[in-house]
Amino acid sequence: MLGAGSLDDEGKENTTDLGIVGSHAYSVLDVAEIDGTKLIQLANPWGGTEWKGAWGDDSAQWTQKRKNMIY
């Protein structure tokens, strides 16, 4: 079993521009390596934000070839 969390210097639940909520726990759903890049799939149990950075759901890094490697 794995878990993940984020820290906020002030102990507040501030959300970064990329969608990470400070002082918050995340569930680890999966880990993978795609073309040499190590990835970890996290879920926000409260579901209030979405990752907006590289390798996010709508990211250009997810070519059809790479999607086929995971799914």
PDB file with one MODEL, atoms N, CA, C and O in Angstrom:
MODEL        1
ATOM      1  N   MET A   1       0.845  -1.162   0.000  1.00  0.00           N
ATOM      2  CA  MET A   1       0.000   0.000   0.000  1.00  0.00           C
ATOM      3  C   MET A   1       0.896   1.231   0.000  1.00  0.00           C
ATOM      4  O   MET A   1       1.872   1.298   0.746  1.00  0.00           O
ATOM      5  N   LEU A   2       0.561   2.197  -0.833  1.00  0.00           N
ATOM      6  CA  LEU A   2       1.308   3.446  -0.929  1.00  0.00           C
ATOM      7  C   LEU A   2       0.370   4.618  -0.712  1.00  0.00           C
ATOM      8  O   LEU A   2      -0.832   4.526  -0.962  1.00  0.00           O
ATOM      9  N   GLY A   3       0.923   5.694  -0.255  1.00  0.00           N
ATOM     10  CA  GLY A   3       0.172   6.935  -0.106  1.00  0.00           C
ATOM     11  C   GLY A   3       1.080   8.092  -0.473  1.00  0.00           C
ATOM     12  O   GLY A   3       2.290   7.911  -0.609  1.00  0.00           O
ATOM     13  N   ALA A   4       0.526   9.251  -0.630  1.00  0.00           N
ATOM     14  CA  ALA A   4       1.295  10.448  -0.965  1.00  0.00           C
ATOM     15  C   ALA A   4       0.626  11.646  -0.319  1.00  0.00           C
ATOM     16  O   ALA A   4      -0.566  11.624  -0.013  1.00  0.00           O
ATOM     17  N   GLY A   5       1.403  12.678  -0.120  1.00  0.00           N
ATOM     18  CA  GLY A   5       0.848  13.890   0.470  1.00  0.00           C
ATOM     19  C   GLY A   5       1.631  15.103   0.022  1.00  0.00           C
ATOM     20  O   GLY A   5       2.713  14.984  -0.552  1.00  0.00           O
ATOM     21  N   SER A   6       1.081  16.256   0.286  1.00  0.00           N
ATOM     22  CA  SER A   6       1.733  17.512  -0.064  1.00  0.00           C
ATOM     23  C   SER A   6       1.841  18.363   1.196  1.00  0.00           C
ATOM     24  O   SER A   6       1.034  18.244   2.118  1.00  0.00           O
ATOM     25  N   LEU A   7       2.845  19.213   1.213  1.00  0.00           N
ATOM     26  CA  LEU A   7       3.047  20.098   2.350  1.00  0.00           C
ATOM     27  C   LEU A   7       2.828  21.548   1.933  1.00  0.00           C
ATOM     28  O   LEU A   7       3.114  21.939   0.801  1.00  0.00           O
ATOM     29  N   ASP A   8       2.329  22.311   2.851  1.00  0.00           N
ATOM     30  CA  ASP A   8       2.173  23.743   2.668  1.00  0.00           C
ATOM     31  C   ASP A   8       2.884  24.394   3.849  1.00  0.00           C
ATOM     32  O   ASP A   8       2.660  24.004   4.994  1.00  0.00           O
ATOM     33  N   ASP A   9       3.726  25.366   3.590  1.00  0.00           N
ATOM     34  CA  ASP A   9       4.515  26.000   4.647  1.00  0.00           C
ATOM     35  C   ASP A   9       3.661  26.539   5.784  1.00  0.00           C
ATOM     36  O   ASP A   9       4.113  26.586   6.928  1.00  0.00           O
ATOM     37  N   GLU A  10       2.454  26.938   5.488  1.00  0.00           N
ATOM     38  CA  GLU A  10       1.593  27.538   6.501  1.00  0.00           C
ATOM     39  C   GLU A  10       0.546  26.567   7.029  1.00  0.00           C
ATOM     40  O   GLU A  10      -0.288  26.947   7.851  1.00  0.00           O
ATOM     41  N   GLY A  11       0.578  25.307   6.565  1.00  0.00           N
ATOM     42  CA  GLY A  11      -0.410  24.329   7.003  1.00  0.00           C
ATOM     43  C   GLY A  11      -1.802  24.586   6.454  1.00  0.00           C
ATOM     44  O   GLY A  11      -2.794  24.140   7.031  1.00  0.00           O
ATOM     45  N   LYS A  12      -1.878  25.302   5.345  1.00  0.00           N
ATOM     46  CA  LYS A  12      -3.168  25.623   4.734  1.00  0.00           C
ATOM     47  C   LYS A  12      -3.394  24.747   3.507  1.00  0.00           C
ATOM     48  O   LYS A  12      -2.458  24.151   2.974  1.00  0.00           O
ATOM     49  N   GLU A  13      -4.615  24.681   3.079  1.00  0.00           N
ATOM     50  CA  GLU A  13      -4.954  23.895   1.893  1.00  0.00           C
ATOM     51  C   GLU A  13      -4.964  24.779   0.651  1.00  0.00           C
ATOM     52  O   GLU A  13      -5.951  24.812  -0.083  1.00  0.00           O
ATOM     53  N   ASN A  14      -3.873  25.490   0.416  1.00  0.00           N
ATOM     54  CA  ASN A  14      -3.745  26.312  -0.781  1.00  0.00           C
ATOM     55  C   ASN A  14      -3.517  25.412  -1.990  1.00  0.00           C
ATOM     56  O   ASN A  14      -2.837  24.392  -1.882  1.00  0.00           O
ATOM     57  N   THR A  15      -4.075  25.777  -3.131  1.00  0.00           N
ATOM     58  CA  THR A  15      -3.910  25.008  -4.352  1.00  0.00           C
ATOM     59  C   THR A  15      -2.915  25.708  -5.262  1.00  0.00           C
ATOM     60  O   THR A  15      -3.048  26.903  -5.524  1.00  0.00           O
ATOM     61  N   THR A  16      -1.908  24.968  -5.751  1.00  0.00           N
ATOM     62  CA  THR A  16      -0.915  25.546  -6.653  1.00  0.00           C
ATOM     63  C   THR A  16      -1.513  25.743  -8.041  1.00  0.00           C
ATOM     64  O   THR A  16      -2.603  25.254  -8.340  1.00  0.00           O
ATOM     65  N   ASP A  17      -0.775  26.474  -8.888  1.00  0.00           N
ATOM     66  CA  ASP A  17      -1.223  26.690 -10.267  1.00  0.00           C
ATOM     67  C   ASP A  17      -1.341  25.379 -11.042  1.00  0.00           C
ATOM     68  O   ASP A  17      -2.085  25.304 -12.020  1.00  0.00           O
ATOM     69  N   LEU A  18      -0.608  24.338 -10.609  1.00  0.00           N
ATOM     70  CA  LEU A  18      -0.660  23.045 -11.291  1.00  0.00           C
ATOM     71  C   LEU A  18      -1.721  22.118 -10.725  1.00  0.00           C
ATOM     72  O   LEU A  18      -1.921  21.020 -11.245  1.00  0.00           O
ATOM     73  N   GLY A  19      -2.414  22.545  -9.655  1.00  0.00           N
ATOM     74  CA  GLY A  19      -3.534  21.758  -9.140  1.00  0.00           C
ATOM     75  C   GLY A  19      -3.239  20.927  -7.907  1.00  0.00           C
ATOM     76  O   GLY A  19      -4.096  20.150  -7.487  1.00  0.00           O
ATOM     77  N   ILE A  20      -2.051  21.056  -7.302  1.00  0.00           N
ATOM     78  CA  ILE A  20      -1.734  20.308  -6.086  1.00  0.00           C
ATOM     79  C   ILE A  20      -2.246  21.084  -4.879  1.00  0.00           C
ATOM     80  O   ILE A  20      -1.970  22.275  -4.740  1.00  0.00           O
ATOM     81  N   VAL A  21      -2.987  20.415  -4.012  1.00  0.00           N
ATOM     82  CA  VAL A  21      -3.539  21.041  -2.809  1.00  0.00           C
ATOM     83  C   VAL A  21      -2.534  20.856  -1.674  1.00  0.00           C
ATOM     84  O   VAL A  21      -2.109  19.731  -1.407  1.00  0.00           O
ATOM     85  N   GLY A  22      -2.151  21.931  -1.010  1.00  0.00           N
ATOM     86  CA  GLY A  22      -1.210  21.870   0.097  1.00  0.00           C
ATOM     87  C   GLY A  22      -1.823  21.201   1.321  1.00  0.00           C
ATOM     88  O   GLY A  22      -3.034  21.267   1.534  1.00  0.00           O
ATOM     89  N   SER A  23      -0.981  20.560   2.120  1.00  0.00           N
ATOM     90  CA  SER A  23      -1.410  19.870   3.353  1.00  0.00           C
ATOM     91  C   SER A  23      -2.554  18.898   3.065  1.00  0.00           C
ATOM     92  O   SER A  23      -3.581  18.912   3.743  1.00  0.00           O
ATOM     93  N   HIS A  24      -2.361  18.063   2.060  1.00  0.00           N
ATOM     94  CA  HIS A  24      -3.438  17.191   1.595  1.00  0.00           C
ATOM     95  C   HIS A  24      -2.885  15.794   1.315  1.00  0.00           C
ATOM     96  O   HIS A  24      -1.729  15.655   0.916  1.00  0.00           O
ATOM     97  N   ALA A  25      -3.690  14.778   1.518  1.00  0.00           N
ATOM     98  CA  ALA A  25      -3.310  13.391   1.223  1.00  0.00           C
ATOM     99  C   ALA A  25      -3.852  12.986  -0.141  1.00  0.00           C
ATOM    100  O   ALA A  25      -4.919  13.435  -0.562  1.00  0.00           O
ATOM    101  N   TYR A  26      -3.100  12.135  -0.820  1.00  0.00           N
ATOM    102  CA  TYR A  26      -3.486  11.617  -2.129  1.00  0.00           C
ATOM    103  C   TYR A  26      -3.371  10.096  -2.118  1.00  0.00           C
ATOM    104  O   TYR A  26      -2.533   9.535  -1.412  1.00  0.00           O
ATOM    105  N   SER A  27      -4.206   9.443  -2.892  1.00  0.00           N
ATOM    106  CA  SER A  27      -4.125   7.995  -3.070  1.00  0.00           C
ATOM    107  C   SER A  27      -3.230   7.699  -4.269  1.00  0.00           C
ATOM    108  O   SER A  27      -3.334   8.366  -5.299  1.00  0.00           O
ATOM    109  N   VAL A  28      -2.359   6.713  -4.144  1.00  0.00           N
ATOM    110  CA  VAL A  28      -1.529   6.271  -5.260  1.00  0.00           C
ATOM    111  C   VAL A  28      -2.285   5.170  -5.988  1.00  0.00           C
ATOM    112  O   VAL A  28      -2.586   4.125  -5.411  1.00  0.00           O
ATOM    113  N   LEU A  29      -2.590   5.409  -7.258  1.00  0.00           N
ATOM    114  CA  LEU A  29      -3.357   4.441  -8.047  1.00  0.00           C
ATOM    115  C   LEU A  29      -2.481   3.530  -8.881  1.00  0.00           C
ATOM    116  O   LEU A  29      -2.794   2.354  -9.066  1.00  0.00           O
ATOM    117  N   ASP A  30      -1.362   4.084  -9.396  1.00  0.00           N
ATOM    118  CA  ASP A  30      -0.536   3.292 -10.293  1.00  0.00           C
ATOM    119  C   ASP A  30       0.836   3.944 -10.414  1.00  0.00           C
ATOM    120  O   ASP A  30       0.990   5.138 -10.159  1.00  0.00           O
ATOM    121  N   VAL A  31       1.817   3.162 -10.801  1.00  0.00           N
ATOM    122  CA  VAL A  31       3.145   3.660 -11.157  1.00  0.00           C
ATOM    123  C   VAL A  31       3.513   3.035 -12.493  1.00  0.00           C
ATOM    124  O   VAL A  31       3.132   1.901 -12.781  1.00  0.00           O
ATOM    125  N   ALA A  32       4.256   3.777 -13.307  1.00  0.00           N
ATOM    126  CA  ALA A  32       4.633   3.271 -14.628  1.00  0.00           C
ATOM    127  C   ALA A  32       5.880   3.991 -15.098  1.00  0.00           C
ATOM    128  O   ALA A  32       6.236   5.052 -14.585  1.00  0.00           O
ATOM    129  N   GLU A  33       6.538   3.397 -16.086  1.00  0.00           N
ATOM    130  CA  GLU A  33       7.642   4.059 -16.760  1.00  0.00           C
ATOM    131  C   GLU A  33       7.328   4.069 -18.245  1.00  0.00           C
ATOM    132  O   GLU A  33       7.131   3.018 -18.855  1.00  0.00           O
ATOM    133  N   ILE A  34       7.283   5.263 -18.823  1.00  0.00           N
ATOM    134  CA  ILE A  34       6.952   5.442 -20.232  1.00  0.00           C
ATOM    135  C   ILE A  34       8.129   6.124 -20.912  1.00  0.00           C
ATOM    136  O   ILE A  34       8.482   7.247 -20.552  1.00  0.00           O
ATOM    137  N   ASP A  35       8.734   5.471 -21.879  1.00  0.00           N
ATOM    138  CA  ASP A  35       9.868   6.036 -22.615  1.00  0.00           C
ATOM    139  C   ASP A  35      10.912   6.640 -21.685  1.00  0.00           C
ATOM    140  O   ASP A  35      11.441   7.717 -21.961  1.00  0.00           O
ATOM    141  N   GLY A  36      11.214   5.949 -20.581  1.00  0.00           N
ATOM    142  CA  GLY A  36      12.242   6.400 -19.648  1.00  0.00           C
ATOM    143  C   GLY A  36      11.789   7.405 -18.603  1.00  0.00           C
ATOM    144  O   GLY A  36      12.583   7.799 -17.748  1.00  0.00           O
ATOM    145  N   THR A  37      10.521   7.833 -18.651  1.00  0.00           N
ATOM    146  CA  THR A  37       9.992   8.763 -17.661  1.00  0.00           C
ATOM    147  C   THR A  37       9.191   7.984 -16.629  1.00  0.00           C
ATOM    148  O   THR A  37       8.253   7.264 -16.972  1.00  0.00           O
ATOM    149  N   LYS A  38       9.568   8.131 -15.359  1.00  0.00           N
ATOM    150  CA  LYS A  38       8.847   7.449 -14.284  1.00  0.00           C
ATOM    151  C   LYS A  38       7.650   8.289 -13.880  1.00  0.00           C
ATOM    152  O   LYS A  38       7.780   9.479 -13.592  1.00  0.00           O
ATOM    153  N   LEU A  39       6.478   7.657 -13.861  1.00  0.00           N
ATOM    154  CA  LEU A  39       5.218   8.345 -13.572  1.00  0.00           C
ATOM    155  C   LEU A  39       4.526   7.713 -12.375  1.00  0.00           C
ATOM    156  O   LEU A  39       4.670   6.517 -12.122  1.00  0.00           O
ATOM    157  N   ILE A  40       3.785   8.513 -11.649  1.00  0.00           N
ATOM    158  CA  ILE A  40       2.950   8.027 -10.562  1.00  0.00           C
ATOM    159  C   ILE A  40       1.564   8.631 -10.754  1.00  0.00           C
ATOM    160  O   ILE A  40       1.427   9.842 -10.927  1.00  0.00           O
ATOM    161  N   GLN A  41       0.546   7.791 -10.723  1.00  0.00           N
ATOM    162  CA  GLN A  41      -0.826   8.257 -10.878  1.00  0.00           C
ATOM    163  C   GLN A  41      -1.429   8.438  -9.489  1.00  0.00           C
ATOM    164  O   GLN A  41      -1.540   7.489  -8.713  1.00  0.00           O
ATOM    165  N   LEU A  42      -1.817   9.677  -9.194  1.00  0.00           N
ATOM    166  CA  LEU A  42      -2.409  10.014  -7.901  1.00  0.00           C
ATOM    167  C   LEU A  42      -3.876  10.342  -8.070  1.00  0.00           C
ATOM    168  O   LEU A  42      -4.314  10.756  -9.143  1.00  0.00           O
ATOM    169  N   ALA A  43      -4.629  10.154  -7.003  1.00  0.00           N
ATOM    170  CA  ALA A  43      -6.036  10.563  -6.986  1.00  0.00           C
ATOM    171  C   ALA A  43      -6.261  11.430  -5.765  1.00  0.00           C
ATOM    172  O   ALA A  43      -5.790  11.122  -4.670  1.00  0.00           O
ATOM    173  N   ASN A  44      -6.977  12.506  -5.963  1.00  0.00           N
ATOM    174  CA  ASN A  44      -7.384  13.381  -4.876  1.00  0.00           C
ATOM    175  C   ASN A  44      -8.708  12.826  -4.362  1.00  0.00           C
ATOM    176  O   ASN A  44      -9.719  12.918  -5.057  1.00  0.00           O
ATOM    177  N   PRO A  45      -8.724  12.250  -3.157  1.00  0.00           N
ATOM    178  CA  PRO A  45      -9.965  11.640  -2.663  1.00  0.00           C
ATOM    179  C   PRO A  45     -11.137  12.620  -2.590  1.00  0.00           C
ATOM    180  O   PRO A  45     -12.297  12.217  -2.682  1.00  0.00           O
ATOM    181  N   TRP A  46     -10.830  13.895  -2.424  1.00  0.00           N
ATOM    182  CA  TRP A  46     -11.906  14.892  -2.364  1.00  0.00           C
ATOM    183  C   TRP A  46     -12.331  15.344  -3.756  1.00  0.00           C
ATOM    184  O   TRP A  46     -13.408  15.914  -3.930  1.00  0.00           O
ATOM    185  N   GLY A  47     -11.477  15.086  -4.748  1.00  0.00           N
ATOM    186  CA  GLY A  47     -11.825  15.354  -6.144  1.00  0.00           C
ATOM    187  C   GLY A  47     -12.045  16.802  -6.511  1.00  0.00           C
ATOM    188  O   GLY A  47     -12.755  17.081  -7.478  1.00  0.00           O
ATOM    189  N   GLY A  48     -11.460  17.741  -5.773  1.00  0.00           N
ATOM    190  CA  GLY A  48     -11.727  19.153  -6.040  1.00  0.00           C
ATOM    191  C   GLY A  48     -10.833  19.804  -7.070  1.00  0.00           C
ATOM    192  O   GLY A  48     -11.173  20.872  -7.578  1.00  0.00           O
ATOM    193  N   THR A  49      -9.689  19.195  -7.403  1.00  0.00           N
ATOM    194  CA  THR A  49      -8.767  19.794  -8.364  1.00  0.00           C
ATOM    195  C   THR A  49      -8.264  18.732  -9.324  1.00  0.00           C
ATOM    196  O   THR A  49      -8.462  17.536  -9.109  1.00  0.00           O
ATOM    197  N   GLU A  50      -7.619  19.180 -10.376  1.00  0.00           N
ATOM    198  CA  GLU A  50      -7.078  18.287 -11.397  1.00  0.00           C
ATOM    199  C   GLU A  50      -5.659  18.747 -11.709  1.00  0.00           C
ATOM    200  O   GLU A  50      -5.406  19.950 -11.769  1.00  0.00           O
ATOM    201  N   TRP A  51      -4.731  17.818 -11.908  1.00  0.00           N
ATOM    202  CA  TRP A  51      -3.356  18.136 -12.274  1.00  0.00           C
ATOM    203  C   TRP A  51      -3.347  18.810 -13.637  1.00  0.00           C
ATOM    204  O   TRP A  51      -3.963  18.322 -14.584  1.00  0.00           O
ATOM    205  N   LYS A  52      -2.638  19.945 -13.732  1.00  0.00           N
ATOM    206  CA  LYS A  52      -2.627  20.732 -14.962  1.00  0.00           C
ATOM    207  C   LYS A  52      -1.251  20.769 -15.613  1.00  0.00           C
ATOM    208  O   LYS A  52      -1.054  21.509 -16.578  1.00  0.00           O
ATOM    209  N   GLY A  53      -0.296  19.993 -15.112  1.00  0.00           N
ATOM    210  CA  GLY A  53       1.068  20.021 -15.629  1.00  0.00           C
ATOM    211  C   GLY A  53       1.339  18.925 -16.644  1.00  0.00           C
ATOM    212  O   GLY A  53       0.433  18.299 -17.195  1.00  0.00           O
ATOM    213  N   ALA A  54       2.639  18.726 -16.865  1.00  0.00           N
ATOM    214  CA  ALA A  54       3.087  17.704 -17.804  1.00  0.00           C
ATOM    215  C   ALA A  54       2.511  16.345 -17.418  1.00  0.00           C
ATOM    216  O   ALA A  54       2.406  16.017 -16.236  1.00  0.00           O
ATOM    217  N   TRP A  55       2.146  15.578 -18.406  1.00  0.00           N
ATOM    218  CA  TRP A  55       1.584  14.238 -18.258  1.00  0.00           C
ATOM    219  C   TRP A  55       0.186  14.240 -17.644  1.00  0.00           C
ATOM    220  O   TRP A  55      -0.301  13.183 -17.246  1.00  0.00           O
ATOM    221  N   GLY A  56      -0.471  15.397 -17.557  1.00  0.00           N
ATOM    222  CA  GLY A  56      -1.856  15.442 -17.111  1.00  0.00           C
ATOM    223  C   GLY A  56      -2.765  14.796 -18.155  1.00  0.00           C
ATOM    224  O   GLY A  56      -2.318  14.457 -19.251  1.00  0.00           O
ATOM    225  N   ASP A  57      -4.016  14.633 -17.818  1.00  0.00           N
ATOM    226  CA  ASP A  57      -4.957  13.945 -18.720  1.00  0.00           C
ATOM    227  C   ASP A  57      -4.996  14.540 -20.127  1.00  0.00           C
ATOM    228  O   ASP A  57      -5.136  13.800 -21.100  1.00  0.00           O
ATOM    229  N   ASP A  58      -4.876  15.862 -20.251  1.00  0.00           N
ATOM    230  CA  ASP A  58      -4.975  16.521 -21.552  1.00  0.00           C
ATOM    231  C   ASP A  58      -3.619  16.916 -22.114  1.00  0.00           C
ATOM    232  O   ASP A  58      -3.548  17.724 -23.040  1.00  0.00           O
ATOM    233  N   SER A  59      -2.545  16.363 -21.572  1.00  0.00           N
ATOM    234  CA  SER A  59      -1.189  16.736 -21.946  1.00  0.00           C
ATOM    235  C   SER A  59      -0.801  16.189 -23.307  1.00  0.00           C
ATOM    236  O   SER A  59      -1.227  15.102 -23.697  1.00  0.00           O
ATOM    237  N   ALA A  60       0.013  16.952 -24.026  1.00  0.00           N
ATOM    238  CA  ALA A  60       0.508  16.525 -25.332  1.00  0.00           C
ATOM    239  C   ALA A  60       1.469  15.343 -25.223  1.00  0.00           C
ATOM    240  O   ALA A  60       1.730  14.668 -26.220  1.00  0.00           O
ATOM    241  N   GLN A  61       2.006  15.081 -24.012  1.00  0.00           N
ATOM    242  CA  GLN A  61       2.898  13.941 -23.839  1.00  0.00           C
ATOM    243  C   GLN A  61       2.178  12.617 -24.090  1.00  0.00           C
ATOM    244  O   GLN A  61       2.813  11.620 -24.432  1.00  0.00           O
ATOM    245  N   TRP A  62       0.868  12.604 -23.924  1.00  0.00           N
ATOM    246  CA  TRP A  62       0.105  11.368 -24.110  1.00  0.00           C
ATOM    247  C   TRP A  62      -0.216  11.159 -25.581  1.00  0.00           C
ATOM    248  O   TRP A  62      -1.341  11.402 -26.019  1.00  0.00           O
ATOM    249  N   THR A  63       0.767  10.712 -26.336  1.00  0.00           N
ATOM    250  CA  THR A  63       0.519  10.336 -27.724  1.00  0.00           C
ATOM    251  C   THR A  63      -0.277   9.026 -27.728  1.00  0.00           C
ATOM    252  O   THR A  63      -0.377   8.359 -26.698  1.00  0.00           O
ATOM    253  N   GLN A  64      -0.826   8.668 -28.849  1.00  0.00           N
ATOM    254  CA  GLN A  64      -1.585   7.417 -28.929  1.00  0.00           C
ATOM    255  C   GLN A  64      -0.694   6.224 -28.609  1.00  0.00           C
ATOM    256  O   GLN A  64      -1.124   5.286 -27.937  1.00  0.00           O
ATOM    257  N   LYS A  65       0.546   6.257 -29.088  1.00  0.00           N
ATOM    258  CA  LYS A  65       1.489   5.164 -28.798  1.00  0.00           C
ATOM    259  C   LYS A  65       1.691   5.016 -27.291  1.00  0.00           C
ATOM    260  O   LYS A  65       1.678   3.899 -26.774  1.00  0.00           O
ATOM    261  N   ARG A  66       1.874   6.120 -26.588  1.00  0.00           N
ATOM    262  CA  ARG A  66       2.099   6.062 -25.153  1.00  0.00           C
ATOM    263  C   ARG A  66       0.834   5.633 -24.404  1.00  0.00           C
ATOM    264  O   ARG A  66       0.921   4.897 -23.421  1.00  0.00           O
ATOM    265  N   LYS A  67      -0.321   6.077 -24.853  1.00  0.00           N
ATOM    266  CA  LYS A  67      -1.573   5.623 -24.232  1.00  0.00           C
ATOM    267  C   LYS A  67      -1.704   4.112 -24.359  1.00  0.00           C
ATOM    268  O   LYS A  67      -2.139   3.445 -23.420  1.00  0.00           O
ATOM    269  N   ASN A  68      -1.338   3.577 -25.496  1.00  0.00           N
ATOM    270  CA  ASN A  68      -1.435   2.129 -25.722  1.00  0.00           C
ATOM    271  C   ASN A  68      -0.485   1.353 -24.816  1.00  0.00           C
ATOM    272  O   ASN A  68      -0.746   0.193 -24.496  1.00  0.00           O
ATOM    273  N   MET A  69       0.620   1.985 -24.397  1.00  0.00           N
ATOM    274  CA  MET A  69       1.577   1.328 -23.518  1.00  0.00           C
ATOM    275  C   MET A  69       0.997   1.138 -22.119  1.00  0.00           C
ATOM    276  O   MET A  69       1.395   0.215 -21.408  1.00  0.00           O
ATOM    277  N   ILE A  70       0.075   1.985 -21.722  1.00  0.00           N
ATOM    278  CA  ILE A  70      -0.531   1.937 -20.380  1.00  0.00           C
ATOM    279  C   ILE A  70      -1.819   1.156 -20.379  1.00  0.00           C
ATOM    280  O   ILE A  70      -2.025   0.295 -19.523  1.00  0.00           O
ATOM    281  N   TYR A  71      -2.696   1.444 -21.330  1.00  0.00           N
ATOM    282  CA  TYR A  71      -4.060   0.910 -21.270  1.00  0.00           C
ATOM    283  C   TYR A  71      -4.176  -0.389 -21.980  1.00  0.00           C
ATOM    284  O   TYR A  71      -5.259  -0.974 -22.025  1.00  0.00           O
TER     285      TYR A  71
ENDMDL
END
